[in-house]
Amino acid sequence: MKILVVISRILVGVLFIISGLIKLNDPVGFSFKLKDYFAPEVLDLGFLVPYALLLAIFVVIFEVLLGVALLLGYLKKFTLWALLLMIVFFTFLTFYSAYFNKVTDCGCFGDAIKLTPWESFIKDIVLLVLILILFIGQKYILPFFTKGTRSILIFASFVFCLGITYYVLLHLPIIDFRPYKIGANIKDGMTVPEDAPGPIYEYKWKFKINGEEKIITTNGDYPQVDGELISTETEMIQEGYSPPIHDFTMERDGEDYTEQFLNEENLLVIIAYSLGNTEKDGFIPVKEITDRALKNGYNVIGLSASSQEMTEALTEEYKLNFKFYFCDETTLKTIVRSNPGILELDNGTIKQKLHWNDAHKLQLPIVENAKPKLDLSLKQRLDSIAVLDQKYRTLMRTKSLEERKKLGEKMGLSEAEYSGDLAVIQGVLDSVNMVFVEKYFIEKGYPGISVVGEESSLVAWNVLQHNPDKIPVYLPLVKKAAETGEIPKTSAAIMEDRYLMMEGKPQIFGSQGMTYDDARGSMIWPIENPETVNKRRADAGFDETIEAYAKRLFGEDFEYKAVTMEQIKQ
């Protein structure tokens, strides 16, 4: 018994210390796990969610101190009862998670060692047995050192734990066990190797053989039996390979930009997984470093799981010069334990990762052959105009009054605003936007990529599109901007086609379509020399033929046929 007690004492003490320190390295991550347990579909303890981080810190520090106290022989009875109660509780919790499949990872060892629910339960059973051995043979648990020395060591351990907690909360985990650590490549983490094992399924075939029902089990092969097949049940008995990184996306306006950004050099990403509980003070240093990054030739984007309305309101409030893209909240929480957090990517490889408190440590050397310094003040103004340019148009696209009301309230609009004549209200905004843009056109030319960056380069183009009476005046300016690479050639081509259509003339690139309420129906507006339009489209940067574009515009059943101006008039 004495030997069993010594072995159990060492194993339990060391395991509690290691488990506690691993979670102490990342208390924010452990708090996320506690929130999983507090969820309505698990323990339904929603009132504890606001205190999850505080509880996480208390539990992991207490876990470490219990391990130290057991090894030292400090407050023997209290320590043993605390260990017993804690392991009984966690044994129940892991059994509940495993049996009902509620939480698939207990978080016992953070992200360092992943255990399945049943593995966690078995681990807790083993610990329970060891702690019961300690209870039975507690007379063999002899203290080390004097009482005063033991008290000093316990206090020192407590101070040490507090120090680690303070550091990792204000910065980031000391050791990063997640697949998004510095040096990791996100593209590689999302890839499934060719020789990766696939899932294994068990098939239960129910046959009627000679009037009797029989079940034959295989791993997929159809049983070679003579009989009538009644039913088949399939169960996955072994999961296949799962890449360490999944659910990672960069989306905006229904488009997926993941591949584009993961293949980009010198990309700075600001992560704010939820704007509802983000640390607003963090966006002050974020503003400074992102402005500097843009000037030094970096591209800057944001990632958030919050709505586009919320992210645009944030960029307006803090005058941020970048757009936010959508990514899954759990994924963003996994990437960085800071809200907001900072990430530098180079072709998908994580080069730097920082808490917003350490924003001043971000290294941003000037990129060789970087774009000229941007006019960030103008970019900020144009980004604000871009929001106004779409403000009521977004409401116009709603399909019902109820949907419009819900979206309007979400945007913070009054009932008069979202239920009024949206076209008139948006028209006023368009005119106001045009005043600013026209003034810049006259004084400095077109504000393109070299002035405000790629993402903001088309704001002035959109404003001009929504003020068609000004297109004849500034179309030459737009075409010049396309020729010098300040905006895409396709943008100038679209505007030129629109101008020609307004003038009642054939277009050049076939970008304009029309739908009439009479016998004419839907059509691509007449094209000058339609037999060579696809070559002109390719030269202008369009990536699809006129036939494919027409189907995308009017539906797969639409067949493009060239029409003339005479046919239109008739």
N, C-alpha and C positions, 0 to 999 in steps of 0.2 A: 504493500500500500504506500509506503514511504517513497519508493521509486516511482510509482504511478503518479503520486501527488507532485513530485519534482518535475516529471516530464509534462504533466498537465499544466502546471504552473507556468513553465517556460513557454509551452505552445500557446496557451490562452493569452498570456501577457504580451508576448511578441506579436501575435496575430492581431490583437486589439490595437497595439501601438501602430503597426504597419497599416492596418485598415484605416485607422483614424488619421494618420499623417497623409495617406494618399488622398483622402477626401478633404483634409485640411488644405491641401495644395490647390483645391478647386471647390471651395464651399458654395460658390454660385451654381456650379454644375450639380452639386448635391441638392441644393434648394430646388432646382428644376425637377429632380427626381422625386422630392417630397411632394411637390405640387401634383405630380402624376398620381401619387397615392391619395392625395386629398381630393382628387377629381370626383364628380358625382357618380360616375360609373364604377368607381373603385370603393373608397371608404366614405365618400360623400361628407367630407369635412371641410367644406368651402370656407368656413369662418377662419380656418388656420392659414389659408393661402397668403394673406398679407404678411404673416409672420414666418413664412417658409425659410427665408435666409437666416433670420435670428435663431430659429429652431435648428437649422442645419449647423450653424456655428456651435451652438450649445452641445448638440449631440456628438459632433466629432471631437471637440475638446474634451468632453466628458469621457469619451471612448479612449482617448490617449491616456488621460489621467488614471482611468481604471486599470489600464495595462501596466502603467508605471507603478501604481500603488500595489498591484498584485505581485510584481517582481520584487518590490522593496519590502513587502509585508506590512504595508501601512494601512491602519484602520481595517484590520482583517475582516471582521464581521460585516461592516458596512460595504466593503469592497465586494465580498462574495455575494451578498444579497443584491447589490446593484448589478453585478454581472449576471446573476441568475434571472432577475426580472427583465433585464435588457435582452438577454438571449431568448427568453420565453416569448417576449413580444415580437422579436424579429423572426423567430421560428414560425409563429402564427402568420406573420405578414408574408413571409416567403411562400408558405404553404398556400395561403389564400391566393397569392399572385399566380403560383404555378397551377393550382387546381382549376381556377376560373380563368386562367390566361389573361389577367388584367394588365400587369406591368411586365414586359418581356425582359427587362434588365433591372435587377434590384438596386444596382449602384453601390454594392457593398465595397468594391474596390475602385470606385470611380470609373474612369475610362482606361485605367491601367490594365485591369484584368476583367474581361467580360464573362459573366456567368449567366447561364440560362436560369429561369426560375427554379427548376428542379435541382440544378446543381447548387444554387444558393440554399435551398431547403436542406439538402443533404449536408452541406457545410455547416449550417446552423444546428442540425441534429448532432453532428460530431462535436461541436463546441458545447452543446448542452450536456452531452455525456461527460466531457472533460470537466465542465464546471461542477457537475454533480459529484464527480470523483473528488474535486477540491472540497466540496461541502462535507463529504463523508470523512475525508482525512484531513480536515482543516487543522488538527493539532500538529500536523507535520509542516505546516506553513510557518516557518520561523522567520522573523524579521532580520533584515540586514541593517547595519549601521546603528547609530543611536537614534532615539526618538527625534531629537532636534535636527539631526542630519537628514533623516527621512522627510521631515516637514520642509526643510530647505529645498531638498530635491524635488518634492511635489510642487512647491511654489515656483521653483525655477522652470519646471516643465510647463506650468500654467502660463508663466510669462512668455516662455518660448512659443507656445501655441498662439497666444495673443499677438505676438510679434509677426508670426507667419500670416495669421489671418489679416492683420492690418495691411501687410505688404501686398498680398494677393488681391485684396479688395480694391486697393488703390492703383494696382498695376494689372498684371495678368498672372496666371499660374506659373510657378517657378519651373515646373517640368510640364511640357505639353504632351499628353498621351493621345491626343485626338488626331484624326487623319488630316487635319488642316494645320499641322505644325509648320514652322518655318522650314523651307527646303522641300516641302511636299508639293507634288504637281497634281492639281485638281483633275486634269484630264486623265492622267494615269490612274488616279483613285476611282474614277468612274468607269474604267474599262474592265471588262470581263475577259480574262485570258482564254485563248482558244482551247487549251487543255483543261479548263476549269471543270470540276465535276458538276453535273446537272442534278436536279432533284430526282429522288427515287420514289416511285409510287407503288402502292399495293392495290391490286385489282381483285375484287371479290365478285366472282361470276355466279349468279344463281341460275341453275339449270333444273329442268324437269326431266328426270331420267327414269324411265319405266314407271311413271306415275308418282315418283317421289321427288321432292325438292332437295337438291344438293348444292352446296356452296364450294366452289373451287377457287383457291387463291393463287394468283400469279403476279409477276412484276410487269405485266403488260401484254404478254403473249396470250393469244386466244387459245383457250383450252381445247385440246384435241379429244373431244368427247362426243358421243352421239346422244343428243337430247335437245330439248327446246329451251332457248335462252329466255329467261324471265326478266332479269334485271342485272345491272352492274353497279357496284359501288367502288369509288376510287378514294384512296387516302394517301396523303404524302407522308411517308415514314422517315424520310431523310431530306432535309433541305439541300438545295444546290449551293454553289458558290455565290455569295452576295458581295458585291464590291463595297469597300469601306466608305465610299462617298456616293450618296444617292440623293435624290430630291433637290439637287443643286441646279437652279435655273436663274436666268436673268431675263425677265420678261417686261414688256411695256406695250400698252395699247394692243394686246393680243398677239404681239410678235415675240419670238424667242431670239434673244441676242447672245445666248450662252456661248455658242461656238465662236462668234465674232470677237467677243471680249476675251475669251480664253486663248485666243490666238494673237492677242495684241501685246505689244511691248510697252513698258512704262505706263502701266495702268494703276491708278490709285483708287481704291474702293473704300467708301465710308459706309459702315454697317450700322444700321439702327433697326434692330429686329422688330421693335414695337414703339411707335411714337407715343403711345398712351402712357408708358412709364419710362421713357427715355430721360436721361439726365440732360436737361436743357443747357446747363452751364458748359457741357462738353462741346456745343456747337460754336462757341466763341473761338477756342483754339482750332477747331475744325475749319472754320472760315479762313483763318490765317494760313493754315498749311495747305489748304486746297487752292487758295489764290496763288500761293507761291508755287505749287505744283504746276498749275496751268501756265504760269509765266516761264517755268523751266522746261516746258515742252511735254508734260505729262497729260494724259487724258484722265479725267476724273468722273466717276459715277457714284451713285449711292445705291445701296441694297436695303430693302425694307419689306416687311410683310404687311405694313399698314396700307391703307387705300391711297390711290393717287391724289385724291383731294387733300388728304392729310399731309402727304409729302410735299405737295405744291405749296400748301399753306406754310409749312416749315421753311422751305427754301425762300419764300417771300419774307417771312418774319426775320430770318437771320441773313438775308441777302446772299444766299449760297449760289455759287456759279456752276452748279451741276444738277443733273436730273437723277431721280431715284428710279430704280427698276425693282420689280417684284421678285422675291425669293421666299421659300417656305420658312416660317418662323423658327421651327425646331432646328433646321439646318443653320440658320444665322446664329442661333444661340450656341450651336456647336462650334462654329467657326471661331468666334471670339467672345470672351466673357466680359464684354464691355458694351455699353449701350449709350452713346455711340462708340464704335471701335474703328480702327484704321488698318487697312491691308494694302500692301503693294504687290501687284502681280506682274509677272513677266512671262508671257506665253503660258499662262496657267500655273506657273510656279510661284509659291508664296515666298517673297524676298524679305518682307518686313511685316510685323504684326504688333500693333501697339494699343494700349489703353489710351483713352482720350487725355488722361492726365499726363501721358508721356508724349503727347503730340510734338512737343519741342525737340524730342530726340529723333524725329523722323529725318532720315537722310534723303535729300532730294537734289542730287547733282544735276546740273543743267544737261539736258539730253543733247547729244551731238546731232547737228542738223535739225534742231528743234524749230518749230514754227515760230514766227515773230511773236513778240510779247503781245498778249491779248489786251484789249481795252475792257477790263473787267467791269468797270462802271457801266459802259454801254451794254455789255453782255447781260449784266444784271437787269438793266432796264428792259432789254428786249425779251428776256425770259419772263419778266412780269407781264409784258405785252402779250406774250404767247399764251399765258394763262387767261387773260382777258379775251383774247381772240377766240378761245374755245368755250368760254364760260357758259353762255346761254345756248350755244350750238349743242353742247352735251345734253342739255335739258330738252332741246327740240327733238333729239333722237329717241327720247323715251316713247314707249308704246301705249301708255295709258296715263290718265290723270293721277291715278294712285302712285304709279311709279315715278311720275314727275314730282309729286309732293314729297315722296320719300327721299329722292335725290336732292331736291331743293333744300329740304331741312338739313340733310347731311352736309350740304355745301354752306350752311349757315345763312340761307336767304330767307327773307320774309315772305309771307303768303302773297303779298302784292307783287313781289319780284318773280316768283316762280309760276304764278298763275296769270300773269299779264301777257301782253303781246310780246312774245320773246323775240320775234324778228325785228320789231321796232327797237327794243332795248339793245339787242346785239348790234343793230345798225348804228346806233349812237356810239357804242364802244368802238366799232370799226372806224368811224369817222375820226374819233379822238386819237386812236392809234395811228391813223394815217397822217395826222398832223405832225406827230413826232417823226415818223419814218420819212415823210416827204422833206422835212427840214434837214434831216441827215443826208438824204439823197442829194439835195441841192448843194449843201456845204462840203460834203466829204466823199460822196459816191455811195456805192453799195457796201453795206457792212457784212462782208463775207467771212470765210473761214480764217483768213489771216488776221482778222480784226476781232472776231468774237468766238472763234472756234467752230468746229463742224456742227455740233448739236444746235447752236444758236444761229447758224448762218442762213437758215431758211425762214426765220421769223418775219423779216421784212418782206420776203416773197409771199408768205401767207397773207400778210396785211394787204399787200397790193392786190392779191387775188380777190380779196373780199371788198375791194374798192375798184370795181371794173372800169369806172370812168377815168381812172388814173393810169390804166394799163397802156393806152396808146402813148402817153407822155414818157413813161419810164421803161417801156419794153427794151429800147436800145441799151439802157443801163444794165438791165437784167441779162441780156445776151452777152454784153461785154464781160460781166461777172462770170458767166459760164465759160467763156473763152479763156479767161485767166485762171480758171480753177477755183474761183471763190464760191461757186455753188455747182451742183451737178448739171451736166448738159441737159439731162432729161427735164429738169425744172424749167429751164429756159424754153425748151421745146414745147412743153405743156402750155406755158403762158402764151407763146407765139400762136399755137393752135387755137387757144381760147380767143385771142384777139381777132384772128382771122374769121372765126365762127361768128363773133359779135358783129363783124363788118359784113357778114353775109357772103364770105368768100371761102373757097376750098381750103382746108387745113393742109399741113405738110407732113406731119408725123402720125396722124391718126389717133391722137390721144383723147379726142372729144367725142362723146356719144350723146345721143338724144333719145328721149322717149316721148312720143306724141300720144294723145288720147284718141286720135282718129286712125284711119286705115294705114297710115304710115308706120305706126307702132314704134319699135325700138330700132335704132340704126347707128352706125358709125357715121358721123358727119362727113360729107363729101371730101375726098382727098385729091390733091393735085398729083397727077401721074400715079395712080394707085398701084400700077404694076411694079413700081420700084420702091414702094413705101417701106418694105421690110429692110432694105439696105439702108435707107435713111434712118430708120428706127435704130438699127444696130450701130450706125455711126454716132448717133446721139446718146447711146448708152442704154437703150431699152433692152431688156433681156428676154423679151418674148415677141413673137410675130404678131401681126395685126389680127390674124385668125385666132390665136390663143388669147390675146387680150380681149377680143370681142366676147369670147366665151366666158372669160372671167368677169366681164362687165355685165353681161346679160343672161348668163346661164349656159350650161353645157349643151343645151339643145339649139343654141343660137348659131346660125351659119352666116359668116360674114359675106356680104355681097356689096361690091362697090356701087355707090349711087352718085348721081350727078346733081349739080345745083338746079338744073332744069326739072329733074324729078322731084326735088324738094319743093320747088315752087308750085309744081302741078298738084 
